[in-house]
């Protein structure tokens, strides 16, 4: 059994792969990562900040389901 590799994308290259969020929006999420739960998507290697695209999708779904539950 093999585990699929997550795709790690440098913040500066995010918009080459996805059009949303913008890099500025992504930096806002990273700046507030401990308040909004985004820290699970962020991986740091030295000074480089990478986003795990699979965990990002899961985080978006989690945000979506918490919004629906609050209504």
C-alpha positions in Angstrom: 0.0 0.0 0.0 1.4 3.4 -1.0 0.5 6.7 0.6 -0.2 9.4 -2.0 2.2 12.4 -1.8 0.8 15.7 -0.9 1.6 18.6 -3.2 3.7 21.2 -1.4 3.5 24.6 -3.1 5.6 27.6 -2.1 3.5 30.6 -1.2 5.1 32.7 -4.0 4.1 30.1 -6.6 0.5 29.4 -5.3 -1.2 31.3 -8.1 0.6 29.3 -10.8 -1.4 26.3 -9.5 -4.6 27.9 -8.1 -6.3 31.2 -8.7 -7.8 31.4 -5.2 -6.8 32.7 -2.8 -4.5 35.4 -4.0 -1.0 35.4 -2.5 -2.0 38.4 -0.4 -5.0 36.5 0.9 -2.8 33.4 1.6 -0.3 35.5 3.5 -3.2 36.9 5.6 -4.3 33.3 6.4 -0.7 32.4 7.3 -0.3 35.5 9.5 -3.4 34.4 11.5 -2.8 30.6 11.2 -3.1 29.9 14.9 -6.4 31.7 15.3 -8.1 30.3 12.1 -6.7 26.7 12.2 -4.7 27.2 9.0 -1.5 26.1 10.7 -2.3 22.5 9.7 -1.8 23.5 6.0 1.5 25.3 6.5 4.9 23.6 6.3 8.1 25.4 6.9 11.5 24.4 5.6 14.1 26.9 6.8 12.8 30.3 5.7 10.6 28.7 3.0 6.8 28.6 3.6 5.0 25.8 1.8 1.3 25.0 1.6 0.1 21.4 1.5 -2.6 21.6 -1.2 -4.5 18.5 0.1 -4.7 19.9 3.6 -5.7 23.2 2.2 -8.7 21.6 0.5 -9.6 19.8 3.7 -9.3 23.1 5.6 -11.7 24.8 3.1 -14.2 22.0 3.5 -13.9 22.3 7.3 -14.5 26.0 7.1 -17.5 25.5 4.9 -19.1 22.9 7.2 -18.6 25.1 10.2 -20.3 28.0 8.4 -23.3 25.8 7.6 -23.5 24.4 11.1 -23.6 28.0 12.6 -26.6 29.1 10.6 
